[in-house]
Amino acid sequence: LWRDTSWRFLYKVDEVEEYYKECLMDMNQKIMEKNSRKYSNLVLDMLRYIRKNYNQEVSLETLGDIFQMNGVYLGHLFKKEVGITFLKFLTNCRMEEAKRLLREGDLNISEVSEQIGYKTSQYFSQIFDRIVGMKPQEYRKWNKKR
């Protein structure tokens, strides 16, 4: 931190970045707390399970077995409370982790695909392109330029 001749304080880029990261994390936590109040305990448990196990094969049938309820019913309940389908939520979880791995890691596309629960990198790339709007390789290059 230093002061210039016009009496303004200037901050280092990493200090500003850290400040905004903290702000975003605080906002995210508040949003999650607010949203969690509107979900039933069952849906909260489903959300936790999906977030923890997104990299495995997860289906409504799996959730039905785990929660000892009909998978179709759980799917309807999930959509009613969360506002999106179970599959869309699962895909979003996977894509967020894929973006993080592509930004921060050195894994190749096949390894990223495997890490987030897709059996083939081709299918992963198709889904990533549809959701994010660019292929995984393009996303990685775009982030390196930033």
C-alpha distance (Angstrom), angle and dihedral (degrees) to the residues before:
residue distance angle dihedral
L1 . . .
W2 3.77 . .
R3 3.76 139.3 .
D4 3.78 125.2 -123.7
T5 3.80 128.4 -151.3
S6 3.81 94.4 -92.6
W7 3.83 91.4 62.6
R8 3.80 95.0 -110.9
F9 3.76 122.3 132.9
L10 3.77 116.7 -127.9
Y11 3.77 124.5 -160.6
K12 3.75 132.0 -152.8
V13 3.79 115.4 -105.1
D14 3.80 93.1 -116.6
E15 3.83 90.3 52.6
V16 3.81 91.5 52.8
E17 3.80 90.6 44.9
E18 3.81 91.5 50.7
Y19 3.80 91.1 48.4
Y20 3.81 92.3 53.1
K21 3.79 92.6 44.6
E22 3.80 89.1 55.1
C23 3.81 90.8 47.9
L24 3.80 91.7 50.4
M25 3.79 92.3 47.5
D26 3.81 90.5 50.3
M27 3.82 91.6 48.8
N28 3.80 91.4 47.0
Q29 3.80 91.2 50.9
K30 3.83 91.7 49.5
I31 3.79 91.6 48.3
M32 3.80 91.5 49.4
E33 3.81 91.5 48.8
K34 3.80 91.2 48.6
N35 3.79 92.5 46.8
S36 3.79 93.4 46.2
R37 3.80 89.8 60.3
K38 3.79 91.1 62.3
Y39 3.82 96.0 51.8
S40 3.77 126.7 83.3
N41 3.79 117.3 -117.6
L42 3.80 89.8 -106.8
V43 3.81 93.2 55.4
L44 3.82 90.7 44.6
D45 3.80 88.5 54.1
M46 3.80 90.1 48.7
L47 3.82 91.4 50.0
R48 3.80 91.0 50.1
Y49 3.78 91.9 48.0
I50 3.81 93.1 49.7
R51 3.81 93.0 47.0
K52 3.79 90.5 50.1
N53 3.82 97.0 43.4
Y54 3.83 104.7 30.9
N55 3.82 89.7 119.9
Q56 3.81 91.9 62.4
E57 3.78 130.8 66.6
V58 3.81 102.6 -77.8
S59 3.79 123.8 175.3
L60 3.78 138.0 160.3
E61 3.79 86.4 -102.6
T62 3.82 89.1 56.1
L63 3.80 90.8 49.1
G64 3.80 89.6 47.9
D65 3.79 90.5 55.0
I66 3.80 92.7 46.4
F67 3.80 95.9 46.7
Q68 3.82 93.9 34.2
M69 3.79 93.2 -124.7
N70 3.76 137.6 109.7
G71 3.83 109.8 -75.6
V72 3.81 93.1 -142.6
Y73 3.81 90.2 53.6
L74 3.82 90.3 49.2
G75 3.81 89.2 51.1
H76 3.81 91.7 53.4
L77 3.80 92.1 45.9
F78 3.81 91.5 48.0
K79 3.81 92.7 50.7
K80 3.81 91.9 45.9
E81 3.81 94.4 52.2
V82 3.81 103.1 31.5
G83 3.80 97.9 35.7
I84 3.80 96.3 -131.0
T85 3.77 133.0 69.1
F86 3.76 122.7 -91.2
L87 3.81 90.0 -113.9
K88 3.80 93.3 51.9
F89 3.81 90.3 49.7
L90 3.81 91.4 48.7
T91 3.81 90.9 48.3
N92 3.82 91.1 48.9
C93 3.82 90.8 51.8
R94 3.78 90.3 50.5
M95 3.80 93.7 46.8
E96 3.80 93.1 49.9
E97 3.78 90.4 53.1
A98 3.81 91.1 44.7
K99 3.81 90.3 53.6
R100 3.79 90.4 50.1
L101 3.80 92.5 49.2
L102 3.80 91.7 47.6
R103 3.82 91.3 49.0
E104 3.78 99.1 43.0
G105 3.79 107.4 21.8
D106 3.76 139.6 68.2
L107 3.79 96.0 -138.3
N108 3.78 118.1 129.3
I109 3.80 119.9 -121.1
S110 3.82 93.7 -95.9
E111 3.80 90.8 52.4
V112 3.80 92.1 48.1
S113 3.79 89.2 49.2
E114 3.79 91.8 51.5
Q115 3.84 93.1 44.9
I116 3.80 92.4 57.1
G117 3.79 97.3 44.9
Y118 3.80 107.7 -94.0
K119 3.78 119.2 131.7
T120 3.82 96.1 -150.1
S121 3.78 130.7 35.8
Q122 3.81 90.3 -143.4
Y123 3.80 92.4 60.9
F124 3.80 90.8 43.5
S125 3.82 90.5 51.8
Q126 3.83 91.2 50.5
I127 3.80 92.4 50.7
F128 3.81 92.7 43.5
D129 3.81 91.2 51.0
R130 3.81 91.5 48.4
I131 3.83 94.1 48.5
V132 3.82 102.4 34.6
G133 3.80 99.1 29.9
M134 3.79 97.8 -123.2
K135 3.78 138.0 61.7
P136 3.82 117.5 -92.7
Q137 3.82 91.9 -109.6
E138 3.81 90.6 52.2
Y139 3.80 90.8 48.3
R140 3.80 91.1 52.8
K141 3.84 92.3 49.6
W142 3.80 91.9 44.9
N143 3.81 91.1 53.2
K144 3.81 93.0 47.6
K145 3.82 89.4 55.2
R146 3.81 90.1 53.2
